[in-house]
């Protein structure tokens, strides 16, 4: 199962979000809210539109059956508008923690906590 997550993260780092249907359930939930695959992809796409070099670096991964917990270090350069903040050219580094629940070998739900203070420093 850890290999599954590493392959998923590799697709994300390649910004091949259209290929995430192999990894993410069509009815995926984020933080307890049903969003569906299209909105899941749109969220990731909005990040890389503002940070074209955005990268998720996996630091720790724990797997227990259908549950995964990941600690990531996210990096990118602010080159487009994000959260109504025009491009600053600044590089960011943020810690991210995420928990995933898999159903039928696909991400059916995820809960995340990204160090949003990093993004507030863009202003």
Chimera marker file (.cmm) of the C-alpha trace (Angstrom):
<marker_set name="trace">
<marker id="1" x="0.000" y="0.000" z="0.000" r="1" g="1" b="0" radius="0.5"/>
<marker id="2" x="2.894" y="2.380" z="0.587" r="1" g="1" b="0" radius="0.5"/>
<marker id="3" x="3.884" y="1.900" z="-3.051" r="1" g="1" b="0" radius="0.5"/>
<marker id="4" x="0.376" y="3.047" z="-4.034" r="1" g="1" b="0" radius="0.5"/>
<marker id="5" x="0.854" y="6.352" z="-2.227" r="1" g="1" b="0" radius="0.5"/>
<marker id="6" x="4.313" y="6.905" z="-3.670" r="1" g="1" b="0" radius="0.5"/>
<marker id="7" x="2.930" y="6.357" z="-7.204" r="1" g="1" b="0" radius="0.5"/>
<marker id="8" x="0.061" y="8.768" z="-6.453" r="1" g="1" b="0" radius="0.5"/>
<marker id="9" x="2.495" y="11.392" z="-5.175" r="1" g="1" b="0" radius="0.5"/>
<marker id="10" x="4.700" y="10.904" z="-8.220" r="1" g="1" b="0" radius="0.5"/>
<marker id="11" x="1.707" y="11.746" z="-10.473" r="1" g="1" b="0" radius="0.5"/>
<marker id="12" x="1.029" y="14.832" z="-8.370" r="1" g="1" b="0" radius="0.5"/>
<marker id="13" x="4.660" y="15.949" z="-8.627" r="1" g="1" b="0" radius="0.5"/>
<marker id="14" x="4.516" y="15.478" z="-12.393" r="1" g="1" b="0" radius="0.5"/>
<marker id="15" x="1.364" y="17.650" z="-12.302" r="1" g="1" b="0" radius="0.5"/>
<marker id="16" x="-0.460" y="14.879" z="-14.200" r="1" g="1" b="0" radius="0.5"/>
<marker id="17" x="-3.722" y="15.503" z="-12.391" r="1" g="1" b="0" radius="0.5"/>
<marker id="18" x="-5.862" y="14.184" z="-15.250" r="1" g="1" b="0" radius="0.5"/>
<marker id="19" x="-4.372" y="10.755" z="-14.466" r="1" g="1" b="0" radius="0.5"/>
<marker id="20" x="-5.479" y="10.764" z="-10.817" r="1" g="1" b="0" radius="0.5"/>
<marker id="21" x="-8.616" y="8.721" z="-11.552" r="1" g="1" b="0" radius="0.5"/>
<marker id="22" x="-6.341" y="5.686" z="-11.156" r="1" g="1" b="0" radius="0.5"/>
<marker id="23" x="-5.782" y="6.711" z="-7.527" r="1" g="1" b="0" radius="0.5"/>
<marker id="24" x="-8.770" y="8.782" z="-6.378" r="1" g="1" b="0" radius="0.5"/>
<marker id="25" x="-12.376" y="7.655" z="-6.010" r="1" g="1" b="0" radius="0.5"/>
<marker id="26" x="-14.874" y="9.625" z="-8.149" r="1" g="1" b="0" radius="0.5"/>
<marker id="27" x="-16.835" y="10.490" z="-4.975" r="1" g="1" b="0" radius="0.5"/>
<marker id="28" x="-13.818" y="11.513" z="-2.873" r="1" g="1" b="0" radius="0.5"/>
<marker id="29" x="-14.335" y="13.591" z="0.272" r="1" g="1" b="0" radius="0.5"/>
<marker id="30" x="-11.972" y="16.266" z="1.561" r="1" g="1" b="0" radius="0.5"/>
<marker id="31" x="-12.101" y="17.122" z="5.265" r="1" g="1" b="0" radius="0.5"/>
<marker id="32" x="-15.497" y="15.425" z="5.504" r="1" g="1" b="0" radius="0.5"/>
<marker id="33" x="-17.029" y="17.272" z="2.548" r="1" g="1" b="0" radius="0.5"/>
<marker id="34" x="-17.981" y="15.354" z="-0.624" r="1" g="1" b="0" radius="0.5"/>
<marker id="35" x="-16.166" y="17.121" z="-3.477" r="1" g="1" b="0" radius="0.5"/>
<marker id="36" x="-15.760" y="14.521" z="-6.198" r="1" g="1" b="0" radius="0.5"/>
<marker id="37" x="-12.772" y="13.864" z="-8.405" r="1" g="1" b="0" radius="0.5"/>
<marker id="38" x="-13.175" y="16.930" z="-10.641" r="1" g="1" b="0" radius="0.5"/>
<marker id="39" x="-13.090" y="19.354" z="-7.708" r="1" g="1" b="0" radius="0.5"/>
<marker id="40" x="-10.225" y="17.404" z="-6.101" r="1" g="1" b="0" radius="0.5"/>
<marker id="41" x="-8.204" y="17.844" z="-9.295" r="1" g="1" b="0" radius="0.5"/>
<marker id="42" x="-9.250" y="21.505" z="-9.629" r="1" g="1" b="0" radius="0.5"/>
<marker id="43" x="-7.876" y="22.202" z="-6.151" r="1" g="1" b="0" radius="0.5"/>
<marker id="44" x="-4.493" y="20.720" z="-7.007" r="1" g="1" b="0" radius="0.5"/>
<marker id="45" x="-4.485" y="22.489" z="-10.370" r="1" g="1" b="0" radius="0.5"/>
<marker id="46" x="-5.128" y="25.867" z="-8.727" r="1" g="1" b="0" radius="0.5"/>
<marker id="47" x="-2.045" y="25.387" z="-6.568" r="1" g="1" b="0" radius="0.5"/>
<marker id="48" x="0.264" y="24.608" z="-9.506" r="1" g="1" b="0" radius="0.5"/>
<marker id="49" x="-1.183" y="27.458" z="-11.570" r="1" g="1" b="0" radius="0.5"/>
<marker id="50" x="0.049" y="29.831" z="-8.875" r="1" g="1" b="0" radius="0.5"/>
<marker id="51" x="3.181" y="27.807" z="-8.050" r="1" g="1" b="0" radius="0.5"/>
<marker id="52" x="4.234" y="26.129" z="-11.334" r="1" g="1" b="0" radius="0.5"/>
<marker id="53" x="7.171" y="24.339" z="-9.699" r="1" g="1" b="0" radius="0.5"/>
<marker id="54" x="5.105" y="23.076" z="-6.723" r="1" g="1" b="0" radius="0.5"/>
<marker id="55" x="6.520" y="19.870" z="-5.287" r="1" g="1" b="0" radius="0.5"/>
<marker id="56" x="5.429" y="17.517" z="-2.500" r="1" g="1" b="0" radius="0.5"/>
<marker id="57" x="8.391" y="15.872" z="-0.752" r="1" g="1" b="0" radius="0.5"/>
<marker id="58" x="7.348" y="12.838" z="1.282" r="1" g="1" b="0" radius="0.5"/>
<marker id="59" x="9.136" y="12.742" z="4.629" r="1" g="1" b="0" radius="0.5"/>
<marker id="60" x="7.141" y="10.128" z="6.548" r="1" g="1" b="0" radius="0.5"/>
<marker id="61" x="4.453" y="7.650" z="5.538" r="1" g="1" b="0" radius="0.5"/>
<marker id="62" x="2.536" y="5.363" z="7.852" r="1" g="1" b="0" radius="0.5"/>
<marker id="63" x="0.123" y="2.767" z="6.516" r="1" g="1" b="0" radius="0.5"/>
<marker id="64" x="-2.329" y="0.682" z="8.501" r="1" g="1" b="0" radius="0.5"/>
<marker id="65" x="-4.660" y="-1.312" z="6.297" r="1" g="1" b="0" radius="0.5"/>
<marker id="66" x="-6.781" y="1.134" z="4.301" r="1" g="1" b="0" radius="0.5"/>
<marker id="67" x="-5.386" y="4.153" z="6.163" r="1" g="1" b="0" radius="0.5"/>
<marker id="68" x="-2.336" y="6.251" z="5.214" r="1" g="1" b="0" radius="0.5"/>
<marker id="69" x="-0.799" y="9.169" z="7.093" r="1" g="1" b="0" radius="0.5"/>
<marker id="70" x="1.739" y="11.353" z="5.323" r="1" g="1" b="0" radius="0.5"/>
<marker id="71" x="4.081" y="14.115" z="6.429" r="1" g="1" b="0" radius="0.5"/>
<marker id="72" x="5.207" y="16.204" z="3.476" r="1" g="1" b="0" radius="0.5"/>
<marker id="73" x="7.338" y="19.261" z="2.860" r="1" g="1" b="0" radius="0.5"/>
<marker id="74" x="5.798" y="21.338" z="0.070" r="1" g="1" b="0" radius="0.5"/>
<marker id="75" x="7.830" y="23.841" z="-1.941" r="1" g="1" b="0" radius="0.5"/>
<marker id="76" x="7.132" y="26.207" z="-4.787" r="1" g="1" b="0" radius="0.5"/>
<marker id="77" x="7.673" y="29.648" z="-6.266" r="1" g="1" b="0" radius="0.5"/>
<marker id="78" x="4.735" y="32.067" z="-6.237" r="1" g="1" b="0" radius="0.5"/>
<marker id="79" x="4.392" y="32.937" z="-9.928" r="1" g="1" b="0" radius="0.5"/>
<marker id="80" x="0.626" y="33.473" z="-10.224" r="1" g="1" b="0" radius="0.5"/>
<marker id="81" x="-2.322" y="34.765" z="-8.219" r="1" g="1" b="0" radius="0.5"/>
<marker id="82" x="-3.131" y="32.589" z="-5.207" r="1" g="1" b="0" radius="0.5"/>
<marker id="83" x="-5.828" y="33.319" z="-2.610" r="1" g="1" b="0" radius="0.5"/>
<marker id="84" x="-6.253" y="36.734" z="-4.287" r="1" g="1" b="0" radius="0.5"/>
<marker id="85" x="-2.547" y="37.530" z="-3.806" r="1" g="1" b="0" radius="0.5"/>
<marker id="86" x="-0.787" y="38.458" z="-7.074" r="1" g="1" b="0" radius="0.5"/>
<marker id="87" x="2.503" y="36.727" z="-7.870" r="1" g="1" b="0" radius="0.5"/>
<marker id="88" x="5.359" y="37.775" z="-5.599" r="1" g="1" b="0" radius="0.5"/>
<marker id="89" x="8.164" y="35.622" z="-6.980" r="1" g="1" b="0" radius="0.5"/>
<marker id="90" x="8.830" y="34.371" z="-3.451" r="1" g="1" b="0" radius="0.5"/>
<marker id="91" x="9.676" y="30.759" z="-2.731" r="1" g="1" b="0" radius="0.5"/>
<marker id="92" x="7.687" y="28.980" z="-0.059" r="1" g="1" b="0" radius="0.5"/>
<marker id="93" x="8.280" y="25.904" z="2.065" r="1" g="1" b="0" radius="0.5"/>
<marker id="94" x="5.347" y="24.486" z="4.024" r="1" g="1" b="0" radius="0.5"/>
<marker id="95" x="4.768" y="21.424" z="6.167" r="1" g="1" b="0" radius="0.5"/>
<marker id="96" x="1.723" y="19.344" z="5.309" r="1" g="1" b="0" radius="0.5"/>
<marker id="97" x="0.102" y="16.509" z="7.209" r="1" g="1" b="0" radius="0.5"/>
<marker id="98" x="-2.544" y="14.369" z="5.522" r="1" g="1" b="0" radius="0.5"/>
<marker id="99" x="-4.575" y="11.305" z="6.405" r="1" g="1" b="0" radius="0.5"/>
<marker id="100" x="-6.155" y="9.210" z="3.669" r="1" g="1" b="0" radius="0.5"/>
<marker id="101" x="-8.767" y="6.475" z="3.757" r="1" g="1" b="0" radius="0.5"/>
<marker id="102" x="-8.731" y="4.081" z="0.821" r="1" g="1" b="0" radius="0.5"/>
<marker id="103" x="-11.705" y="2.130" z="-0.457" r="1" g="1" b="0" radius="0.5"/>
<marker id="104" x="-11.269" y="-0.378" z="-3.283" r="1" g="1" b="0" radius="0.5"/>
<marker id="105" x="-7.632" y="0.739" z="-3.610" r="1" g="1" b="0" radius="0.5"/>
<marker id="106" x="-8.523" y="4.386" z="-4.246" r="1" g="1" b="0" radius="0.5"/>
<marker id="107" x="-8.445" y="7.474" z="-2.056" r="1" g="1" b="0" radius="0.5"/>
<marker id="108" x="-12.030" y="7.829" z="-0.861" r="1" g="1" b="0" radius="0.5"/>
<marker id="109" x="-11.418" y="10.460" z="1.803" r="1" g="1" b="0" radius="0.5"/>
<marker id="110" x="-8.605" y="12.695" z="2.949" r="1" g="1" b="0" radius="0.5"/>
<marker id="111" x="-8.067" y="15.141" z="5.758" r="1" g="1" b="0" radius="0.5"/>
<marker id="112" x="-5.252" y="17.620" z="5.579" r="1" g="1" b="0" radius="0.5"/>
<marker id="113" x="-3.476" y="20.331" z="7.469" r="1" g="1" b="0" radius="0.5"/>
<marker id="114" x="-1.167" y="22.603" z="5.501" r="1" g="1" b="0" radius="0.5"/>
<marker id="115" x="0.939" y="25.253" z="7.219" r="1" g="1" b="0" radius="0.5"/>
<marker id="116" x="-1.212" y="28.120" z="5.946" r="1" g="1" b="0" radius="0.5"/>
<marker id="117" x="0.908" y="30.708" z="7.790" r="1" g="1" b="0" radius="0.5"/>
<marker id="118" x="3.459" y="30.257" z="5.008" r="1" g="1" b="0" radius="0.5"/>
<marker id="119" x="0.931" y="31.436" z="2.435" r="1" g="1" b="0" radius="0.5"/>
<marker id="120" x="-0.100" y="34.438" z="4.552" r="1" g="1" b="0" radius="0.5"/>
<marker id="121" x="3.530" y="35.592" z="4.402" r="1" g="1" b="0" radius="0.5"/>
<marker id="122" x="3.124" y="36.155" z="0.658" r="1" g="1" b="0" radius="0.5"/>
<marker id="123" x="1.197" y="39.354" z="1.384" r="1" g="1" b="0" radius="0.5"/>
<link id1="1" id2="2" r="1" g="1" b="0" radius="0.2"/>
<link id1="2" id2="3" r="1" g="1" b="0" radius="0.2"/>
<link id1="3" id2="4" r="1" g="1" b="0" radius="0.2"/>
<link id1="4" id2="5" r="1" g="1" b="0" radius="0.2"/>
<link id1="5" id2="6" r="1" g="1" b="0" radius="0.2"/>
<link id1="6" id2="7" r="1" g="1" b="0" radius="0.2"/>
<link id1="7" id2="8" r="1" g="1" b="0" radius="0.2"/>
<link id1="8" id2="9" r="1" g="1" b="0" radius="0.2"/>
<link id1="9" id2="10" r="1" g="1" b="0" radius="0.2"/>
<link id1="10" id2="11" r="1" g="1" b="0" radius="0.2"/>
<link id1="11" id2="12" r="1" g="1" b="0" radius="0.2"/>
<link id1="12" id2="13" r="1" g="1" b="0" radius="0.2"/>
<link id1="13" id2="14" r="1" g="1" b="0" radius="0.2"/>
<link id1="14" id2="15" r="1" g="1" b="0" radius="0.2"/>
<link id1="15" id2="16" r="1" g="1" b="0" radius="0.2"/>
<link id1="16" id2="17" r="1" g="1" b="0" radius="0.2"/>
<link id1="17" id2="18" r="1" g="1" b="0" radius="0.2"/>
<link id1="18" id2="19" r="1" g="1" b="0" radius="0.2"/>
<link id1="19" id2="20" r="1" g="1" b="0" radius="0.2"/>
<link id1="20" id2="21" r="1" g="1" b="0" radius="0.2"/>
<link id1="21" id2="22" r="1" g="1" b="0" radius="0.2"/>
<link id1="22" id2="23" r="1" g="1" b="0" radius="0.2"/>
<link id1="23" id2="24" r="1" g="1" b="0" radius="0.2"/>
<link id1="24" id2="25" r="1" g="1" b="0" radius="0.2"/>
<link id1="25" id2="26" r="1" g="1" b="0" radius="0.2"/>
<link id1="26" id2="27" r="1" g="1" b="0" radius="0.2"/>
<link id1="27" id2="28" r="1" g="1" b="0" radius="0.2"/>
<link id1="28" id2="29" r="1" g="1" b="0" radius="0.2"/>
<link id1="29" id2="30" r="1" g="1" b="0" radius="0.2"/>
<link id1="30" id2="31" r="1" g="1" b="0" radius="0.2"/>
<link id1="31" id2="32" r="1" g="1" b="0" radius="0.2"/>
<link id1="32" id2="33" r="1" g="1" b="0" radius="0.2"/>
<link id1="33" id2="34" r="1" g="1" b="0" radius="0.2"/>
<link id1="34" id2="35" r="1" g="1" b="0" radius="0.2"/>
<link id1="35" id2="36" r="1" g="1" b="0" radius="0.2"/>
<link id1="36" id2="37" r="1" g="1" b="0" radius="0.2"/>
<link id1="37" id2="38" r="1" g="1" b="0" radius="0.2"/>
<link id1="38" id2="39" r="1" g="1" b="0" radius="0.2"/>
<link id1="39" id2="40" r="1" g="1" b="0" radius="0.2"/>
<link id1="40" id2="41" r="1" g="1" b="0" radius="0.2"/>
<link id1="41" id2="42" r="1" g="1" b="0" radius="0.2"/>
<link id1="42" id2="43" r="1" g="1" b="0" radius="0.2"/>
<link id1="43" id2="44" r="1" g="1" b="0" radius="0.2"/>
<link id1="44" id2="45" r="1" g="1" b="0" radius="0.2"/>
<link id1="45" id2="46" r="1" g="1" b="0" radius="0.2"/>
<link id1="46" id2="47" r="1" g="1" b="0" radius="0.2"/>
<link id1="47" id2="48" r="1" g="1" b="0" radius="0.2"/>
<link id1="48" id2="49" r="1" g="1" b="0" radius="0.2"/>
<link id1="49" id2="50" r="1" g="1" b="0" radius="0.2"/>
<link id1="50" id2="51" r="1" g="1" b="0" radius="0.2"/>
<link id1="51" id2="52" r="1" g="1" b="0" radius="0.2"/>
<link id1="52" id2="53" r="1" g="1" b="0" radius="0.2"/>
<link id1="53" id2="54" r="1" g="1" b="0" radius="0.2"/>
<link id1="54" id2="55" r="1" g="1" b="0" radius="0.2"/>
<link id1="55" id2="56" r="1" g="1" b="0" radius="0.2"/>
<link id1="56" id2="57" r="1" g="1" b="0" radius="0.2"/>
<link id1="57" id2="58" r="1" g="1" b="0" radius="0.2"/>
<link id1="58" id2="59" r="1" g="1" b="0" radius="0.2"/>
<link id1="59" id2="60" r="1" g="1" b="0" radius="0.2"/>
<link id1="60" id2="61" r="1" g="1" b="0" radius="0.2"/>
<link id1="61" id2="62" r="1" g="1" b="0" radius="0.2"/>
<link id1="62" id2="63" r="1" g="1" b="0" radius="0.2"/>
<link id1="63" id2="64" r="1" g="1" b="0" radius="0.2"/>
<link id1="64" id2="65" r="1" g="1" b="0" radius="0.2"/>
<link id1="65" id2="66" r="1" g="1" b="0" radius="0.2"/>
<link id1="66" id2="67" r="1" g="1" b="0" radius="0.2"/>
<link id1="67" id2="68" r="1" g="1" b="0" radius="0.2"/>
<link id1="68" id2="69" r="1" g="1" b="0" radius="0.2"/>
<link id1="69" id2="70" r="1" g="1" b="0" radius="0.2"/>
<link id1="70" id2="71" r="1" g="1" b="0" radius="0.2"/>
<link id1="71" id2="72" r="1" g="1" b="0" radius="0.2"/>
<link id1="72" id2="73" r="1" g="1" b="0" radius="0.2"/>
<link id1="73" id2="74" r="1" g="1" b="0" radius="0.2"/>
<link id1="74" id2="75" r="1" g="1" b="0" radius="0.2"/>
<link id1="75" id2="76" r="1" g="1" b="0" radius="0.2"/>
<link id1="76" id2="77" r="1" g="1" b="0" radius="0.2"/>
<link id1="77" id2="78" r="1" g="1" b="0" radius="0.2"/>
<link id1="78" id2="79" r="1" g="1" b="0" radius="0.2"/>
<link id1="79" id2="80" r="1" g="1" b="0" radius="0.2"/>
<link id1="80" id2="81" r="1" g="1" b="0" radius="0.2"/>
<link id1="81" id2="82" r="1" g="1" b="0" radius="0.2"/>
<link id1="82" id2="83" r="1" g="1" b="0" radius="0.2"/>
<link id1="83" id2="84" r="1" g="1" b="0" radius="0.2"/>
<link id1="84" id2="85" r="1" g="1" b="0" radius="0.2"/>
<link id1="85" id2="86" r="1" g="1" b="0" radius="0.2"/>
<link id1="86" id2="87" r="1" g="1" b="0" radius="0.2"/>
<link id1="87" id2="88" r="1" g="1" b="0" radius="0.2"/>
<link id1="88" id2="89" r="1" g="1" b="0" radius="0.2"/>
<link id1="89" id2="90" r="1" g="1" b="0" radius="0.2"/>
<link id1="90" id2="91" r="1" g="1" b="0" radius="0.2"/>
<link id1="91" id2="92" r="1" g="1" b="0" radius="0.2"/>
<link id1="92" id2="93" r="1" g="1" b="0" radius="0.2"/>
<link id1="93" id2="94" r="1" g="1" b="0" radius="0.2"/>
<link id1="94" id2="95" r="1" g="1" b="0" radius="0.2"/>
<link id1="95" id2="96" r="1" g="1" b="0" radius="0.2"/>
<link id1="96" id2="97" r="1" g="1" b="0" radius="0.2"/>
<link id1="97" id2="98" r="1" g="1" b="0" radius="0.2"/>
<link id1="98" id2="99" r="1" g="1" b="0" radius="0.2"/>
<link id1="99" id2="100" r="1" g="1" b="0" radius="0.2"/>
<link id1="100" id2="101" r="1" g="1" b="0" radius="0.2"/>
<link id1="101" id2="102" r="1" g="1" b="0" radius="0.2"/>
<link id1="102" id2="103" r="1" g="1" b="0" radius="0.2"/>
<link id1="103" id2="104" r="1" g="1" b="0" radius="0.2"/>
<link id1="104" id2="105" r="1" g="1" b="0" radius="0.2"/>
<link id1="105" id2="106" r="1" g="1" b="0" radius="0.2"/>
<link id1="106" id2="107" r="1" g="1" b="0" radius="0.2"/>
<link id1="107" id2="108" r="1" g="1" b="0" radius="0.2"/>
<link id1="108" id2="109" r="1" g="1" b="0" radius="0.2"/>
<link id1="109" id2="110" r="1" g="1" b="0" radius="0.2"/>
<link id1="110" id2="111" r="1" g="1" b="0" radius="0.2"/>
<link id1="111" id2="112" r="1" g="1" b="0" radius="0.2"/>
<link id1="112" id2="113" r="1" g="1" b="0" radius="0.2"/>
<link id1="113" id2="114" r="1" g="1" b="0" radius="0.2"/>
<link id1="114" id2="115" r="1" g="1" b="0" radius="0.2"/>
<link id1="115" id2="116" r="1" g="1" b="0" radius="0.2"/>
<link id1="116" id2="117" r="1" g="1" b="0" radius="0.2"/>
<link id1="117" id2="118" r="1" g="1" b="0" radius="0.2"/>
<link id1="118" id2="119" r="1" g="1" b="0" radius="0.2"/>
<link id1="119" id2="120" r="1" g="1" b="0" radius="0.2"/>
<link id1="120" id2="121" r="1" g="1" b="0" radius="0.2"/>
<link id1="121" id2="122" r="1" g="1" b="0" radius="0.2"/>
<link id1="122" id2="123" r="1" g="1" b="0" radius="0.2"/>
</marker_set>
